[in-house]
Amino acid sequence: MRSRGPGWVLLGLALVGAAVCRELKRPAGSRTWHGRLVGILPYDFRPPSWARIKTELWNPEDPRIITPHAFGVGWGLNLYQVKEQLRASLTQ
C-alpha cells in the first residue's frame, strides 16, 4: 500500500493546528472546540458521543451525503444517504 506522502500529512497537521489555535485565541469561557475554519472546513474537538457518531454515519433525517466529522477536522459519509442514492439509481 502506498503512503499518503509527507505533503498530505503536513496539510492535515496544519489544519488541526489552525483549528486548535483558533480556539486557544478565544477567552477560556467562550471556547466551544467546534466550528469552521475559513467558514468552510468543519472541526470538532469535543469528546465524541455515540449520538454524534451515529448522526455522522447513519442519519435518515439529514439529506446530505457528506457531513461534518463527529471528531476531528473535515467531513465523513452519511451511509444512510449513500444507501438511498444507490437504491434509487438501481431502481431506475
C-alpha positions as a Markdown table, in Angstrom:
| # | Residue | x | y | z |
|---|---|---|---|---|
| 1 | Met | 0.0 | 0.0 | 0.0 |
| 2 | Arg | 1.3 | 3.5 | -0.9 |
| 3 | Ser | 1.7 | 6.1 | 1.8 |
| 4 | Arg | -0.1 | 9.3 | 1.5 |
| 5 | Gly | 3.1 | 11.3 | 1.4 |
| 6 | Pro | 4.5 | 13.9 | 3.7 |
| 7 | Gly | 2.6 | 16.8 | 2.0 |
| 8 | Trp | -0.8 | 15.4 | 2.9 |
| 9 | Val | 0.3 | 14.7 | 6.5 |
| 10 | Leu | 1.7 | 18.2 | 6.9 |
| 11 | Leu | -1.6 | 19.7 | 5.5 |
| 12 | Gly | -3.6 | 17.6 | 8.0 |
| 13 | Leu | -1.4 | 18.7 | 10.9 |
| 14 | Ala | -1.6 | 22.3 | 9.8 |
| 15 | Leu | -5.4 | 22.2 | 9.7 |
| 16 | Val | -5.6 | 20.7 | 13.1 |
| 17 | Gly | -3.1 | 23.2 | 14.4 |
| 18 | Ala | -5.1 | 26.1 | 12.9 |
| 19 | Ala | -8.3 | 24.9 | 14.5 |
| 20 | Val | -6.7 | 24.5 | 17.9 |
| 21 | Cys | -5.0 | 27.9 | 17.6 |
| 22 | Arg | -8.4 | 29.5 | 16.7 |
| 23 | Glu | -9.9 | 28.1 | 19.9 |
| 24 | Leu | -7.0 | 29.0 | 22.1 |
| 25 | Lys | -7.2 | 32.6 | 20.9 |
| 26 | Arg | -10.6 | 32.9 | 22.4 |
| 27 | Pro | -11.1 | 33.6 | 26.1 |
| 28 | Ala | -11.3 | 30.4 | 28.1 |
| 29 | Gly | -15.0 | 30.8 | 28.9 |
| 30 | Ser | -16.0 | 31.2 | 25.2 |
| 31 | Arg | -14.1 | 28.2 | 23.7 |
| 32 | Thr | -16.5 | 25.8 | 22.1 |
| 33 | Trp | -13.9 | 23.4 | 20.5 |
| 34 | His | -16.1 | 23.1 | 17.4 |
| 35 | Gly | -16.7 | 25.4 | 14.4 |
| 36 | Arg | -15.5 | 26.0 | 10.9 |
| 37 | Leu | -12.1 | 27.2 | 9.5 |
| 38 | Val | -12.5 | 30.0 | 6.9 |
| 39 | Gly | -16.2 | 29.4 | 7.2 |
| 40 | Ile | -15.9 | 26.2 | 5.2 |
| 41 | Leu | -13.9 | 23.4 | 6.8 |
| 42 | Pro | -15.7 | 21.9 | 9.9 |
| 43 | Tyr | -13.8 | 20.9 | 13.0 |
| 44 | Asp | -15.0 | 19.3 | 16.3 |
| 45 | Phe | -12.6 | 18.5 | 19.2 |
| 46 | Arg | -15.3 | 17.9 | 21.8 |
| 47 | Pro | -15.2 | 14.3 | 23.2 |
| 48 | Pro | -17.2 | 12.3 | 20.7 |
| 49 | Ser | -20.5 | 10.8 | 21.8 |
| 50 | Trp | -22.3 | 7.8 | 20.3 |
| 51 | Ala | -25.2 | 10.1 | 19.3 |
| 52 | Arg | -22.8 | 12.4 | 17.3 |
| 53 | Ile | -21.0 | 9.5 | 15.7 |
| 54 | Lys | -24.3 | 7.9 | 14.7 |
| 55 | Thr | -25.5 | 11.3 | 13.3 |
| 56 | Glu | -22.4 | 11.5 | 11.2 |
| 57 | Leu | -22.5 | 7.9 | 9.9 |
| 58 | Trp | -26.2 | 7.0 | 9.7 |
| 59 | Asn | -28.8 | 9.8 | 9.7 |
| 60 | Pro | -32.0 | 9.3 | 7.8 |
| 61 | Glu | -33.2 | 12.9 | 8.7 |
| 62 | Asp | -30.2 | 14.6 | 7.0 |
| 63 | Pro | -30.4 | 14.7 | 3.2 |
| 64 | Arg | -26.6 | 15.3 | 2.9 |
| 65 | Ile | -24.2 | 12.6 | 1.9 |
| 66 | Ile | -21.2 | 14.4 | 3.2 |
| 67 | Thr | -21.5 | 15.5 | 6.8 |
| 68 | Pro | -19.0 | 17.0 | 9.4 |
| 69 | His | -16.9 | 14.6 | 11.4 |
| 70 | Ala | -18.1 | 13.7 | 14.9 |
| 71 | Phe | -14.5 | 14.3 | 16.0 |
| 72 | Gly | -11.6 | 15.9 | 14.1 |
| 73 | Val | -11.3 | 18.1 | 11.0 |
| 74 | Gly | -13.2 | 17.6 | 7.8 |
| 75 | Trp | -16.1 | 15.5 | 6.6 |
| 76 | Gly | -17.5 | 12.0 | 6.8 |
| 77 | Leu | -20.1 | 10.0 | 4.9 |
| 78 | Asn | -23.8 | 9.6 | 5.9 |
| 79 | Leu | -24.0 | 6.0 | 4.9 |
| 80 | Tyr | -27.8 | 6.0 | 5.1 |
| 81 | Gln | -28.0 | 8.6 | 2.3 |
| 82 | Val | -25.3 | 6.7 | 0.3 |
| 83 | Lys | -27.5 | 3.6 | 0.6 |
| 84 | Glu | -30.6 | 5.5 | -0.5 |
| 85 | Gln | -28.8 | 7.1 | -3.5 |
| 86 | Leu | -27.6 | 3.6 | -4.6 |
| 87 | Arg | -31.1 | 2.2 | -4.2 |
| 88 | Ala | -32.6 | 5.0 | -6.2 |
| 89 | Ser | -30.0 | 4.6 | -9.0 |
| 90 | Leu | -30.5 | 0.9 | -9.2 |
| 91 | Thr | -34.3 | 1.1 | -9.4 |
| 92 | Gln | -34.3 | 3.5 | -12.4 |
